[in-house]
Amino acid sequence: MNQLLKTLLYEWRDKKLPETLGRDSQLDVSPQTGSNTATVITGFRRVGKTYLVYEAIERLLETHSREEVIYLNFEDERVVNPTVEILTDLIPEIQATFGKKPKYLFLDELQLVPNWSKWVRRILDSESIQLYITGSSSKMSSSELPTELRGRALEVKVDPLSFKEFLRFKEAVVDNNKLLYVKEEAGRFSYLFNEYLVFGALPAVVLTAPEKKQELLQTYYQTVVQREIVERHGVENDMLLKTLLQLLLNSTSVTISKLHNTLKGMGIPVGKTTVDNYISYIESSYFMKELYFHSQNILNQLNYPRKVYFVDTGFLTALSTKFSKNMGRLLENKVFHKLAQMYETLYYYKDDRDNEIDFTVLEDGKVTALYQVCYDLTDEETQVRELRTFTKAGDTLNCSNFNLIVLEKPKLFTMPAGVKLITASEFFG
């Protein structure tokens, strides 16, 4: 193991870092004061965690040597079935190889090493090394971190590209101030935003030629299913898992009972507990997120259908047979993730007549905002329906903060007082 570590360290010293395009947020690499904490960088596979790390390392290397800033990737195929021994030997081996301990240590996909968290805690307690850890499992998120790291780790969640970042990666510029009166600018926005919705915002996909995007998304999907779900959780029935994923990708909302019955009807024998477990495995990979029904009654929350949203709309295009061309569904998925960045607690709401509010914001136990997503508001019947839904839900939930998100403002339509009309360019710009 020591020889492998030595090889990896020498390779790191001589490694040429790839160019990075930069994200809106950077990792904080300023020297820590007080008790040492680890920075845990989480998010879906291929979302750009490693490149965020590379960008931070580039900044550090302006004032530090390679021997002081160390990076190791535990997904290297030479690191086979790693044990905690590789971590125990790491600092001594760095010192033996380079003659000193590192000041900064970046460890990619550390969760692949059993008992990694106990080692991290020991290093935080005994060394003055700044630790940066990446992981593609929600088990590394702040809410699920092992007990020994509670209060000793700062989570940095990395999402797919924002629309601003997407434009920068495309080397494109849209002037929001000209959208209403310059036809060419409106056309440019429409073209780019359509690509953002249809093919999503995973960095490598954005930079890939249009004819290769779906193929790359399908490859990512297969990798996530195999590595992040099947291998990580020891899934034995991968046919069941893949069928369940297809059902989820073609659904807007689900219940365990309905999924269980559908699978049984397809001739796949499975228990409800297994279905529930598999969904939790899928969520732990960051591939999908469930949104619960808003109710003061916890049983209602658990029994009502849960809405499902995917980490990137590109997967709906590449994998869903039902929603690949449903622009309203794609827009709603994007809005969900943007709102999840803005607010800590989100639900959806539906009244006894099935009138639905896409997103309710809960703060300090009160509903403080309602958000509705409507891709096309040109139809008069749609306008009446959306406004009526706001009014009824607002009365029931005691909330008058109404927000209607649309692709673009319809002509000859005046929004009633109390309802804020937000275009996609305003919301994502």
Contacts in CASP RR format, 6 or more apart in sequence:
PFRMAT RR
TARGET T0000
AUTHOR 0000-0000-0000
METHOD contacts of the structure
MODEL  1
MNQLLKTLLYEWRDKKLPETLGRDSQLDVSPQTGSNTATVITGFRRVGKT
YLVYEAIERLLETHSREEVIYLNFEDERVVNPTVEILTDLIPEIQATFGK
KPKYLFLDELQLVPNWSKWVRRILDSESIQLYITGSSSKMSSSELPTELR
GRALEVKVDPLSFKEFLRFKEAVVDNNKLLYVKEEAGRFSYLFNEYLVFG
ALPAVVLTAPEKKQELLQTYYQTVVQREIVERHGVENDMLLKTLLQLLLN
STSVTISKLHNTLKGMGIPVGKTTVDNYISYIESSYFMKELYFHSQNILN
QLNYPRKVYFVDTGFLTALSTKFSKNMGRLLENKVFHKLAQMYETLYYYK
DDRDNEIDFTVLEDGKVTALYQVCYDLTDEETQVRELRTFTKAGDTLNCS
NFNLIVLEKPKLFTMPAGVKLITASEFFG
1 85 0 8 1.000
1 86 0 8 1.000
1 89 0 8 1.000
2 89 0 8 1.000
2 93 0 8 1.000
4 78 0 8 1.000
4 79 0 8 1.000
4 86 0 8 1.000
5 86 0 8 1.000
5 89 0 8 1.000
5 90 0 8 1.000
5 93 0 8 1.000
6 93 0 8 1.000
6 97 0 8 1.000
7 78 0 8 1.000
8 72 0 8 1.000
8 76 0 8 1.000
8 78 0 8 1.000
9 70 0 8 1.000
9 72 0 8 1.000
9 93 0 8 1.000
9 94 0 8 1.000
9 97 0 8 1.000
9 98 0 8 1.000
10 97 0 8 1.000
12 66 0 8 1.000
12 70 0 8 1.000
12 71 0 8 1.000
12 72 0 8 1.000
13 66 0 8 1.000
13 67 0 8 1.000
13 98 0 8 1.000
15 71 0 8 1.000
17 54 0 8 1.000
17 57 0 8 1.000
17 58 0 8 1.000
18 51 0 8 1.000
18 54 0 8 1.000
20 51 0 8 1.000
20 54 0 8 1.000
20 55 0 8 1.000
20 58 0 8 1.000
21 51 0 8 1.000
21 168 0 8 1.000
21 169 0 8 1.000
21 203 0 8 1.000
22 51 0 8 1.000
22 55 0 8 1.000
22 165 0 8 1.000
22 168 0 8 1.000
23 48 0 8 1.000
23 52 0 8 1.000
23 55 0 8 1.000
23 158 0 8 1.000
23 161 0 8 1.000
23 165 0 8 1.000
24 162 0 8 1.000
24 164 0 8 1.000
24 165 0 8 1.000
25 156 0 8 1.000
26 52 0 8 1.000
26 55 0 8 1.000
26 56 0 8 1.000
26 59 0 8 1.000
27 39 0 8 1.000
27 41 0 8 1.000
27 52 0 8 1.000
27 53 0 8 1.000
27 55 0 8 1.000
27 56 0 8 1.000
27 132 0 8 1.000
27 156 0 8 1.000
28 39 0 8 1.000
29 56 0 8 1.000
29 59 0 8 1.000
29 60 0 8 1.000
29 104 0 8 1.000
29 130 0 8 1.000
31 130 0 8 1.000
32 130 0 8 1.000
35 124 0 8 1.000
35 152 0 8 1.000
36 124 0 8 1.000
36 125 0 8 1.000
36 127 0 8 1.000
36 128 0 8 1.000
36 129 0 8 1.000
36 130 0 8 1.000
36 131 0 8 1.000
36 152 0 8 1.000
37 124 0 8 1.000
37 151 0 8 1.000
37 152 0 8 1.000
37 153 0 8 1.000
37 154 0 8 1.000
38 120 0 8 1.000
38 124 0 8 1.000
38 131 0 8 1.000
38 132 0 8 1.000
38 133 0 8 1.000
38 149 0 8 1.000
38 152 0 8 1.000
38 153 0 8 1.000
38 154 0 8 1.000
39 130 0 8 1.000
39 131 0 8 1.000
39 132 0 8 1.000
39 133 0 8 1.000
39 153 0 8 1.000
39 154 0 8 1.000
39 156 0 8 1.000
40 133 0 8 1.000
40 134 0 8 1.000
40 135 0 8 1.000
40 140 0 8 1.000
40 141 0 8 1.000
40 142 0 8 1.000
40 145 0 8 1.000
40 153 0 8 1.000
40 154 0 8 1.000
40 155 0 8 1.000
40 156 0 8 1.000
41 49 0 8 1.000
41 52 0 8 1.000
41 53 0 8 1.000
41 132 0 8 1.000
41 133 0 8 1.000
41 134 0 8 1.000
41 135 0 8 1.000
41 155 0 8 1.000
41 156 0 8 1.000
41 158 0 8 1.000
42 49 0 8 1.000
42 134 0 8 1.000
42 135 0 8 1.000
42 136 0 8 1.000
42 137 0 8 1.000
42 138 0 8 1.000
42 140 0 8 1.000
42 141 0 8 1.000
42 155 0 8 1.000
42 156 0 8 1.000
42 157 0 8 1.000
42 158 0 8 1.000
42 286 0 8 1.000
43 49 0 8 1.000
43 135 0 8 1.000
43 136 0 8 1.000
43 157 0 8 1.000
43 158 0 8 1.000
43 159 0 8 1.000
43 286 0 8 1.000
44 136 0 8 1.000
44 160 0 8 1.000
44 224 0 8 1.000
44 285 0 8 1.000
44 286 0 8 1.000
44 287 0 8 1.000
44 311 0 8 1.000
44 312 0 8 1.000
45 136 0 8 1.000
45 220 0 8 1.000
45 223 0 8 1.000
45 224 0 8 1.000
45 227 0 8 1.000
45 228 0 8 1.000
45 285 0 8 1.000
45 286 0 8 1.000
46 202 0 8 1.000
46 203 0 8 1.000
46 204 0 8 1.000
46 220 0 8 1.000
47 158 0 8 1.000
47 159 0 8 1.000
47 160 0 8 1.000
47 202 0 8 1.000
47 203 0 8 1.000
47 286 0 8 1.000
47 311 0 8 1.000
48 158 0 8 1.000
48 203 0 8 1.000
49 108 0 8 1.000
49 134 0 8 1.000
49 135 0 8 1.000
49 136 0 8 1.000
49 158 0 8 1.000
50 73 0 8 1.000
50 108 0 8 1.000
50 134 0 8 1.000
51 203 0 8 1.000
52 156 0 8 1.000
52 158 0 8 1.000
53 71 0 8 1.000
53 106 0 8 1.000
53 108 0 8 1.000
53 132 0 8 1.000
53 134 0 8 1.000
56 106 0 8 1.000
56 132 0 8 1.000
57 69 0 8 1.000
57 71 0 8 1.000
57 104 0 8 1.000
57 106 0 8 1.000
60 68 0 8 1.000
60 69 0 8 1.000
60 104 0 8 1.000
61 69 0 8 1.000
64 103 0 8 1.000
64 104 0 8 1.000
67 94 0 8 1.000
67 98 0 8 1.000
67 99 0 8 1.000
67 100 0 8 1.000
67 102 0 8 1.000
68 100 0 8 1.000
68 102 0 8 1.000
68 103 0 8 1.000
68 104 0 8 1.000
69 102 0 8 1.000
69 103 0 8 1.000
69 104 0 8 1.000
69 106 0 8 1.000
70 94 0 8 1.000
70 102 0 8 1.000
70 104 0 8 1.000
70 105 0 8 1.000
70 106 0 8 1.000
71 106 0 8 1.000
71 107 0 8 1.000
71 108 0 8 1.000
72 90 0 8 1.000
72 106 0 8 1.000
72 107 0 8 1.000
72 108 0 8 1.000
73 108 0 8 1.000
73 109 0 8 1.000
74 82 0 8 1.000
74 107 0 8 1.000
74 108 0 8 1.000
74 109 0 8 1.000
74 110 0 8 1.000
74 112 0 8 1.000
74 113 0 8 1.000
75 108 0 8 1.000
75 109 0 8 1.000
75 112 0 8 1.000
79 86 0 8 1.000
79 112 0 8 1.000
82 112 0 8 1.000
82 113 0 8 1.000
82 114 0 8 1.000
83 113 0 8 1.000
83 114 0 8 1.000
84 113 0 8 1.000
84 114 0 8 1.000
84 115 0 8 1.000
84 116 0 8 1.000
84 118 0 8 1.000
84 119 0 8 1.000
86 113 0 8 1.000
87 113 0 8 1.000
87 116 0 8 1.000
87 119 0 8 1.000
88 119 0 8 1.000
91 101 0 8 1.000
91 102 0 8 1.000
91 123 0 8 1.000
91 127 0 8 1.000
91 129 0 8 1.000
94 101 0 8 1.000
94 102 0 8 1.000
95 101 0 8 1.000
101 127 0 8 1.000
101 129 0 8 1.000
102 129 0 8 1.000
103 128 0 8 1.000
103 129 0 8 1.000
103 130 0 8 1.000
104 129 0 8 1.000
104 130 0 8 1.000
104 132 0 8 1.000
105 129 0 8 1.000
105 130 0 8 1.000
105 131 0 8 1.000
105 132 0 8 1.000
106 132 0 8 1.000
106 133 0 8 1.000
106 134 0 8 1.000
107 131 0 8 1.000
107 132 0 8 1.000
107 133 0 8 1.000
107 134 0 8 1.000
108 134 0 8 1.000
108 135 0 8 1.000
109 134 0 8 1.000
109 135 0 8 1.000
109 136 0 8 1.000
110 116 0 8 1.000
110 120 0 8 1.000
110 133 0 8 1.000
110 134 0 8 1.000
110 135 0 8 1.000
111 135 0 8 1.000
111 136 0 8 1.000
111 137 0 8 1.000
111 139 0 8 1.000
111 140 0 8 1.000
113 119 0 8 1.000
117 145 0 8 1.000
117 146 0 8 1.000
117 148 0 8 1.000
117 149 0 8 1.000
118 146 0 8 1.000
118 148 0 8 1.000
120 131 0 8 1.000
120 133 0 8 1.000
120 148 0 8 1.000
120 149 0 8 1.000
120 153 0 8 1.000
121 148 0 8 1.000
121 149 0 8 1.000
121 152 0 8 1.000
123 129 0 8 1.000
123 131 0 8 1.000
124 131 0 8 1.000
124 152 0 8 1.000
133 140 0 8 1.000
136 228 0 8 1.000
136 285 0 8 1.000
136 286 0 8 1.000
137 228 0 8 1.000
137 232 0 8 1.000
137 284 0 8 1.000
137 285 0 8 1.000
137 286 0 8 1.000
138 144 0 8 1.000
138 283 0 8 1.000
138 284 0 8 1.000
138 285 0 8 1.000
138 286 0 8 1.000
139 145 0 8 1.000
139 284 0 8 1.000
140 155 0 8 1.000
141 155 0 8 1.000
141 157 0 8 1.000
142 153 0 8 1.000
142 155 0 8 1.000
145 153 0 8 1.000
145 155 0 8 1.000
159 337 0 8 1.000
159 341 0 8 1.000
160 200 0 8 1.000
160 201 0 8 1.000
160 202 0 8 1.000
160 203 0 8 1.000
160 311 0 8 1.000
160 312 0 8 1.000
160 337 0 8 1.000
161 169 0 8 1.000
161 201 0 8 1.000
161 202 0 8 1.000
161 203 0 8 1.000
161 206 0 8 1.000
162 201 0 8 1.000
162 428 0 8 1.000
163 193 0 8 1.000
163 196 0 8 1.000
163 201 0 8 1.000
163 428 0 8 1.000
163 429 0 8 1.000
164 428 0 8 1.000
164 429 0 8 1.000
165 201 0 8 1.000
166 192 0 8 1.000
166 196 0 8 1.000
166 201 0 8 1.000
166 206 0 8 1.000
167 173 0 8 1.000
167 174 0 8 1.000
167 192 0 8 1.000
169 203 0 8 1.000
169 206 0 8 1.000
169 207 0 8 1.000
170 192 0 8 1.000
170 206 0 8 1.000
172 188 0 8 1.000
172 192 0 8 1.000
174 185 0 8 1.000
174 188 0 8 1.000
174 189 0 8 1.000
174 192 0 8 1.000
174 425 0 8 1.000
175 182 0 8 1.000
175 185 0 8 1.000
176 189 0 8 1.000
176 425 0 8 1.000
176 426 0 8 1.000
176 429 0 8 1.000
178 185 0 8 1.000
178 186 0 8 1.000
179 185 0 8 1.000
179 186 0 8 1.000
179 189 0 8 1.000
179 423 0 8 1.000
179 425 0 8 1.000
180 186 0 8 1.000
180 409 0 8 1.000
186 408 0 8 1.000
189 425 0 8 1.000
193 407 0 8 1.000
193 424 0 8 1.000
193 425 0 8 1.000
193 428 0 8 1.000
194 327 0 8 1.000
196 334 0 8 1.000
196 428 0 8 1.000
197 313 0 8 1.000
197 327 0 8 1.000
197 330 0 8 1.000
197 331 0 8 1.000
197 334 0 8 1.000
198 313 0 8 1.000
198 314 0 8 1.000
198 317 0 8 1.000
198 330 0 8 1.000
199 205 0 8 1.000
199 206 0 8 1.000
199 210 0 8 1.000
199 213 0 8 1.000
199 214 0 8 1.000
199 217 0 8 1.000
199 313 0 8 1.000
199 314 0 8 1.000
199 317 0 8 1.000
200 206 0 8 1.000
200 312 0 8 1.000
200 313 0 8 1.000
200 314 0 8 1.000
200 317 0 8 1.000
201 312 0 8 1.000
201 313 0 8 1.000
202 217 0 8 1.000
202 220 0 8 1.000
202 312 0 8 1.000
202 314 0 8 1.000
204 216 0 8 1.000
205 213 0 8 1.000
205 216 0 8 1.000
205 217 0 8 1.000
205 220 0 8 1.000
205 314 0 8 1.000
208 216 0 8 1.000
213 314 0 8 1.000
213 318 0 8 1.000
214 317 0 8 1.000
214 318 0 8 1.000
217 312 0 8 1.000
217 314 0 8 1.000
217 315 0 8 1.000
217 317 0 8 1.000
217 318 0 8 1.000
217 319 0 8 1.000
218 318 0 8 1.000
218 319 0 8 1.000
220 315 0 8 1.000
221 315 0 8 1.000
221 318 0 8 1.000
221 319 0 8 1.000
224 285 0 8 1.000
224 287 0 8 1.000
225 238 0 8 1.000
225 241 0 8 1.000
225 242 0 8 1.000
225 245 0 8 1.000
228 284 0 8 1.000
228 285 0 8 1.000
228 287 0 8 1.000
229 235 0 8 1.000
229 241 0 8 1.000
229 281 0 8 1.000
229 282 0 8 1.000
229 285 0 8 1.000
229 287 0 8 1.000
230 238 0 8 1.000
230 241 0 8 1.000
232 281 0 8 1.000
232 285 0 8 1.000
233 281 0 8 1.000
233 284 0 8 1.000
235 241 0 8 1.000
235 278 0 8 1.000
235 281 0 8 1.000
237 270 0 8 1.000
237 274 0 8 1.000
239 268 0 8 1.000
240 263 0 8 1.000
240 268 0 8 1.000
240 270 0 8 1.000
240 274 0 8 1.000
240 278 0 8 1.000
241 278 0 8 1.000
241 281 0 8 1.000
243 263 0 8 1.000
243 266 0 8 1.000
243 268 0 8 1.000
244 259 0 8 1.000
244 263 0 8 1.000
244 275 0 8 1.000
244 278 0 8 1.000
244 279 0 8 1.000
244 282 0 8 1.000
245 282 0 8 1.000
246 319 0 8 1.000
247 254 0 8 1.000
247 259 0 8 1.000
247 262 0 8 1.000
247 263 0 8 1.000
248 254 0 8 1.000
248 279 0 8 1.000
248 282 0 8 1.000
248 288 0 8 1.000
248 308 0 8 1.000
249 310 0 8 1.000
249 315 0 8 1.000
249 316 0 8 1.000
249 319 0 8 1.000
249 320 0 8 1.000
249 322 0 8 1.000
249 323 0 8 1.000
250 320 0 8 1.000
250 321 0 8 1.000
250 322 0 8 1.000
250 323 0 8 1.000
251 308 0 8 1.000
252 307 0 8 1.000
252 308 0 8 1.000
252 329 0 8 1.000
253 305 0 8 1.000
253 306 0 8 1.000
253 307 0 8 1.000
253 308 0 8 1.000
254 305 0 8 1.000
254 306 0 8 1.000
254 308 0 8 1.000
255 303 0 8 1.000
255 304 0 8 1.000
255 305 0 8 1.000
255 306 0 8 1.000
256 272 0 8 1.000
256 275 0 8 1.000
256 276 0 8 1.000
256 279 0 8 1.000
257 272 0 8 1.000
258 305 0 8 1.000
259 275 0 8 1.000
259 279 0 8 1.000
260 270 0 8 1.000
260 271 0 8 1.000
260 272 0 8 1.000
260 275 0 8 1.000
263 270 0 8 1.000
263 275 0 8 1.000
264 270 0 8 1.000
279 288 0 8 1.000
279 290 0 8 1.000
282 288 0 8 1.000
283 289 0 8 1.000
283 290 0 8 1.000
286 311 0 8 1.000
287 310 0 8 1.000
287 311 0 8 1.000
287 315 0 8 1.000
288 308 0 8 1.000
288 309 0 8 1.000
288 310 0 8 1.000
288 311 0 8 1.000
289 308 0 8 1.000
289 309 0 8 1.000
289 310 0 8 1.000
289 311 0 8 1.000
289 336 0 8 1.000
289 340 0 8 1.000
290 306 0 8 1.000
290 307 0 8 1.000
290 308 0 8 1.000
291 306 0 8 1.000
291 307 0 8 1.000
291 308 0 8 1.000
291 309 0 8 1.000
291 336 0 8 1.000
291 346 0 8 1.000
291 347 0 8 1.000
291 348 0 8 1.000
291 359 0 8 1.000
292 301 0 8 1.000
292 302 0 8 1.000
292 304 0 8 1.000
292 306 0 8 1.000
292 347 0 8 1.000
292 348 0 8 1.000
293 300 0 8 1.000
293 301 0 8 1.000
293 304 0 8 1.000
293 305 0 8 1.000
293 306 0 8 1.000
293 347 0 8 1.000
293 348 0 8 1.000
293 349 0 8 1.000
293 350 0 8 1.000
294 301 0 8 1.000
294 347 0 8 1.000
294 348 0 8 1.000
294 349 0 8 1.000
294 360 0 8 1.000
294 362 0 8 1.000
294 367 0 8 1.000
294 397 0 8 1.000
295 301 0 8 1.000
295 304 0 8 1.000
301 347 0 8 1.000
304 350 0 8 1.000
307 348 0 8 1.000
309 332 0 8 1.000
309 333 0 8 1.000
309 336 0 8 1.000
309 337 0 8 1.000
310 316 0 8 1.000
310 333 0 8 1.000
311 337 0 8 1.000
313 330 0 8 1.000
313 333 0 8 1.000
313 334 0 8 1.000
316 323 0 8 1.000
316 324 0 8 1.000
316 326 0 8 1.000
316 329 0 8 1.000
316 330 0 8 1.000
316 333 0 8 1.000
317 324 0 8 1.000
317 330 0 8 1.000
318 324 0 8 1.000
323 329 0 8 1.000
323 330 0 8 1.000
327 375 0 8 1.000
327 407 0 8 1.000
328 373 0 8 1.000
328 374 0 8 1.000
328 375 0 8 1.000
328 376 0 8 1.000
331 373 0 8 1.000
331 375 0 8 1.000
331 405 0 8 1.000
331 407 0 8 1.000
331 424 0 8 1.000
332 358 0 8 1.000
332 373 0 8 1.000
334 428 0 8 1.000
335 358 0 8 1.000
335 359 0 8 1.000
335 371 0 8 1.000
335 373 0 8 1.000
335 405 0 8 1.000
335 427 0 8 1.000
336 346 0 8 1.000
336 359 0 8 1.000
338 427 0 8 1.000
338 428 0 8 1.000
339 346 0 8 1.000
339 359 0 8 1.000
339 361 0 8 1.000
339 371 0 8 1.000
340 346 0 8 1.000
343 361 0 8 1.000
343 363 0 8 1.000
343 369 0 8 1.000
344 363 0 8 1.000
345 361 0 8 1.000
345 362 0 8 1.000
345 363 0 8 1.000
346 359 0 8 1.000
346 360 0 8 1.000
346 361 0 8 1.000
346 362 0 8 1.000
347 359 0 8 1.000
347 360 0 8 1.000
347 362 0 8 1.000
348 356 0 8 1.000
348 357 0 8 1.000
348 358 0 8 1.000
348 359 0 8 1.000
348 360 0 8 1.000
349 356 0 8 1.000
349 357 0 8 1.000
349 360 0 8 1.000
349 370 0 8 1.000
349 393 0 8 1.000
349 397 0 8 1.000
350 356 0 8 1.000
350 357 0 8 1.000
351 392 0 8 1.000
351 393 0 8 1.000
351 396 0 8 1.000
355 388 0 8 1.000
355 389 0 8 1.000
355 392 0 8 1.000
355 393 0 8 1.000
356 389 0 8 1.000
357 370 0 8 1.000
357 371 0 8 1.000
357 372 0 8 1.000
357 389 0 8 1.000
357 390 0 8 1.000
357 393 0 8 1.000
358 371 0 8 1.000
358 372 0 8 1.000
358 373 0 8 1.000
359 370 0 8 1.000
359 371 0 8 1.000
359 372 0 8 1.000
359 373 0 8 1.000
360 367 0 8 1.000
360 369 0 8 1.000
360 370 0 8 1.000
360 371 0 8 1.000
360 393 0 8 1.000
360 397 0 8 1.000
360 399 0 8 1.000
361 367 0 8 1.000
361 368 0 8 1.000
361 369 0 8 1.000
361 370 0 8 1.000
361 371 0 8 1.000
362 368 0 8 1.000
366 398 0 8 1.000
366 399 0 8 1.000
367 397 0 8 1.000
367 398 0 8 1.000
367 399 0 8 1.000
368 399 0 8 1.000
368 401 0 8 1.000
369 399 0 8 1.000
369 401 0 8 1.000
369 403 0 8 1.000
370 390 0 8 1.000
370 393 0 8 1.000
370 394 0 8 1.000
370 397 0 8 1.000
370 399 0 8 1.000
370 401 0 8 1.000
370 402 0 8 1.000
370 403 0 8 1.000
371 403 0 8 1.000
371 404 0 8 1.000
371 405 0 8 1.000
372 386 0 8 1.000
372 389 0 8 1.000
372 390 0 8 1.000
372 402 0 8 1.000
372 403 0 8 1.000
372 404 0 8 1.000
372 405 0 8 1.000
373 405 0 8 1.000
374 382 0 8 1.000
374 386 0 8 1.000
374 404 0 8 1.000
374 405 0 8 1.000
374 406 0 8 1.000
375 406 0 8 1.000
375 407 0 8 1.000
376 382 0 8 1.000
376 406 0 8 1.000
376 407 0 8 1.000
377 383 0 8 1.000
377 386 0 8 1.000
377 404 0 8 1.000
377 406 0 8 1.000
377 409 0 8 1.000
377 410 0 8 1.000
377 413 0 8 1.000
378 410 0 8 1.000
378 411 0 8 1.000
383 410 0 8 1.000
383 413 0 8 1.000
386 404 0 8 1.000
387 416 0 8 1.000
387 419 0 8 1.000
390 402 0 8 1.000
390 404 0 8 1.000
390 419 0 8 1.000
393 399 0 8 1.000
394 400 0 8 1.000
394 402 0 8 1.000
400 418 0 8 1.000
402 418 0 8 1.000
402 419 0 8 1.000
402 420 0 8 1.000
403 419 0 8 1.000
403 420 0 8 1.000
403 422 0 8 1.000
404 415 0 8 1.000
404 419 0 8 1.000
404 420 0 8 1.000
404 421 0 8 1.000
404 422 0 8 1.000
405 422 0 8 1.000
405 423 0 8 1.000
405 424 0 8 1.000
405 427 0 8 1.000
406 421 0 8 1.000
406 422 0 8 1.000
406 423 0 8 1.000
406 424 0 8 1.000
407 423 0 8 1.000
407 424 0 8 1.000
408 423 0 8 1.000
408 424 0 8 1.000
408 425 0 8 1.000
409 421 0 8 1.000
409 423 0 8 1.000
415 421 0 8 1.000
END
